[in-house]
Amino acid sequence: MPAGGDDDPRFGFLSAADYATARALLTAAGYAEKAIFEMVGLSADSLPRDGGALLALGEAERGSSLETLILLFLIGAPVEADRARQALQPMDAGEWAEAGLIAVEGNLVRGLVRLVPFRGLWLAHDRPEQKQRADFVMGVGSSTVRLMDVAIRRPVRAMLDLGSGCGTQGLFAARHSDRVVATDTNPRAVQFTHFNAQINDLRKVETIGGDLLEPVADRKFDLVLSNPPFVISPDRRYIYRDGGLPGDGFCRRLIREVPAVLEEGGYCQILCNWAHQRREAWQDRLSGWFEGTGCDAWVMRTETEEVAAYATTWIRQTEPDDPARLGETYERWLEYYDRQGIESISTGIITMRRSSGRSNWIRIDEIPPRILGPCGDDIELGFALRDFLETVGDEAGLLEIRPRVSPVARLHQRLAPAAGVWESEEMELRREQGLAAAARVDQYVAGLVGRCDGRRTLRDLIHELAVALGRDPNEVAGPMLAIVRRLIEQAILLPEGVFG
Ligand SMILES: C[S@@+](CC[C@H](N)C(=O)[O-])C[C@H]1O[C@@H](n2cnc3c(N)ncnc32)[C@H](O)[C@@H]1O
């Protein structure tokens, strides 16, 4: 049994030298995303389990170590023992069996874990056949990737991956962190994270078992990343999914407790689900979660689902395809939501920054329509811009700034034919990378933004516009400044001294 937990057989190799040899043999075989893609035309994570993708391999690739490793650790098909031995040379297949990575059954060898090359890491985790285990350890899911893409990637001294699973967040963050601590309440997850840190030669990653912040209560971090068990349901079945507190209590508790381990100025980013309660504005309820935390907070909502759709999505992921059982689970979940007064559930990304000793701000909005690549820098920029808006004060202060349009902003215009000419139907300012904020504007706002070159004050620009329109500048200033505020918040306009 792979990675069995505290009392179960050992998981992992015995020595650093064994890990080094294993790493060398994986590298020599080309067991990496690029080589796998070139060989089978699919990403390592999307290979069909029937091995169909391997049928089209050419003569030279057949029987190669790379093909054998793909069969064992991605597809999960049995492989003849001689072939497996050859692929695992110079190590003894017995060492891989004792490490809990393969099972030798007569003349056949089977992979007991998935070992997935992902963004330059090898990540061992449970095979899908283990999905019914309460202590199932997941691999890279869509929530994993979402958190990786929004994570703030500035160099830090200490990083915490809370609820590490197989360790993806912490191992990736090791690239910009002096030290990483990965914690998980599931002992099997701790074992997988430890294994993955060793196989990737990331000795700066420390793994600790335990509940929430209890294992690190006496430490401080500059960055905390957590993709927690956020699903809201009556079930307490899977450690990776069910946080064990009523409603959205797990995420709330995490948000309330995490500031205690954050360095001043340190960031915490959490993927979160929250409940929309009957007779309660969800924004009010959510902002209450941050009160007294000593943190500024930015909530980006990604989606909201009615409870029926939410339940269906999650139940389908875990329940076997048995209509009676699916129906019973669905009814139970919906009764629970009804009892709790939950009508719909939102998903979002929460970023908190410890800023004690002053009043804190909370920003709650929708995630921009597109995320174009990693956007941690844009989130940090969003904090700087909101700080700026908090300190610039009233209209008078804002009128004196000399903004410039972001170099990654573009004006998109849609034209429609009208009486023999093209007429502007819609104009939108968009950031074209990272957190790709977008704002509908009219020709006057577009014109003003275009003239923001960092040299002229808003007062001058608004005055010029008002004169062109034959209007009183004092009348134009109020509405225009409200729009400018929003464009600054979206990093489409940048005040002097704040770059992006
Ligand atoms: C959704 S998985 C995320 C795994 C991984 N971090 C990722 O991004 O793919 C949630 C993880 O939180 C862990 N977990 C659940 N309850 C916990 C608790 N009370 N304290 C710490 N970790 C917990 C689970 O074991 C699981 O590994």
PDBQT file of the ligand as one rigid body, heavy atoms in Angstrom, charges set to zero:
ROOT
HETATM    1  C1  LIG A 601      -7.982  20.839  -1.609  1.00  0.00    +0.000 C 
HETATM    2  S1  LIG A 601      -6.617  19.990  -0.906  1.00  0.00    +0.000 S 
HETATM    3  C2  LIG A 601      -5.280  21.011  -1.528  1.00  0.00    +0.000 C 
HETATM    4  C3  LIG A 601      -3.984  20.307  -1.741  1.00  0.00    +0.000 C 
HETATM    5  C4  LIG A 601      -2.854  21.159  -2.340  1.00  0.00    +0.000 C 
HETATM    6  N1  LIG A 601      -2.440  22.209  -1.435  1.00  0.00    +0.000 N 
HETATM    7  C5  LIG A 601      -3.238  21.768  -3.676  1.00  0.00    +0.000 C 
HETATM    8  O1  LIG A 601      -3.235  23.003  -3.798  1.00  0.00    +0.000 OA
HETATM    9  O2  LIG A 601      -3.532  21.005  -4.603  1.00  0.00    +0.000 OA
HETATM   10  C6  LIG A 601      -6.769  20.436   0.802  1.00  0.00    +0.000 C 
HETATM   11  C7  LIG A 601      -5.687  19.892   1.708  1.00  0.00    +0.000 C 
HETATM   12  O3  LIG A 601      -5.945  20.369   3.045  1.00  0.00    +0.000 OA
HETATM   13  C8  LIG A 601      -5.683  19.329   3.969  1.00  0.00    +0.000 C 
HETATM   14  N2  LIG A 601      -6.453  19.567   5.204  1.00  0.00    +0.000 N 
HETATM   15  C9  LIG A 601      -7.741  19.247   5.469  1.00  0.00    +0.000 A 
HETATM   16  N3  LIG A 601      -8.083  19.639   6.717  1.00  0.00    +0.000 NA
HETATM   17  C10 LIG A 601      -6.987  20.230   7.254  1.00  0.00    +0.000 A 
HETATM   18  C11 LIG A 601      -6.709  20.824   8.518  1.00  0.00    +0.000 A 
HETATM   19  N4  LIG A 601      -7.634  20.898   9.459  1.00  0.00    +0.000 N 
HETATM   20  N5  LIG A 601      -5.467  21.300   8.737  1.00  0.00    +0.000 NA
HETATM   21  C12 LIG A 601      -4.500  21.216   7.768  1.00  0.00    +0.000 A 
HETATM   22  N6  LIG A 601      -4.717  20.665   6.559  1.00  0.00    +0.000 NA
HETATM   23  C13 LIG A 601      -5.937  20.182   6.291  1.00  0.00    +0.000 A 
HETATM   24  C14 LIG A 601      -6.115  18.076   3.223  1.00  0.00    +0.000 C 
HETATM   25  O4  LIG A 601      -5.524  16.923   3.760  1.00  0.00    +0.000 OA
HETATM   26  C15 LIG A 601      -5.659  18.391   1.799  1.00  0.00    +0.000 C 
HETATM   27  O5  LIG A 601      -4.367  17.926   1.572  1.00  0.00    +0.000 OA
ENDROOT
TORSDOF 0
